[in-house]
Amino acid sequence: MKLLPFLFLLFYSLNAQAQCQLCYLSEAQARQVVSYLNNDSEVVLYYSNCTQESKDVARRIKIKKAMYKKTDRPDMYEITLEGTVIGTFDVLGRKLENYVKNDMPFSEPIDITFVHVRAGGAMSQDGIQSWEAVSLGIYLGFDCDPCIDPFQYPNQQME
């Protein structure tokens, strides 16, 4: 019976870790991330939540500014992203569905595990450039698990 509270605590801590893997970074890491984001024009924010039961809508964000600030945790910083949500969509497997154009302001702290950037890239037979959306945490070499394989990045035809 004493094992039950321990298992609950372990499950809770693993669940919390899956939800916030790279919310807090060292100053050097935060500078690296902000530098990358301020040199990119857009990203996809998709919290896959690491479970099949939970469903999140992916948001395509045009970046206005990324910044970092010190948190109440010793020597830890968080990244805030400001911009505009220019589209929302569902991710089903590696494909996108139900893309809807938007124009909503966006400003909130982010977990870079669930920020996806364009990577790879290939030209289809009909001349359309396609990209994969890859976790920024993985792309920059941080230890994280976005709980989803790379998926199709929204292309210009969706705008």
Summary of the structure (lengths in Angstrom):
residues: 159
radius of gyration: 16.9
end to end distance: 56.3
largest distance: 62.5
contacts: 437
relative contact order: 0.19
helix: 25%
strand: 43%
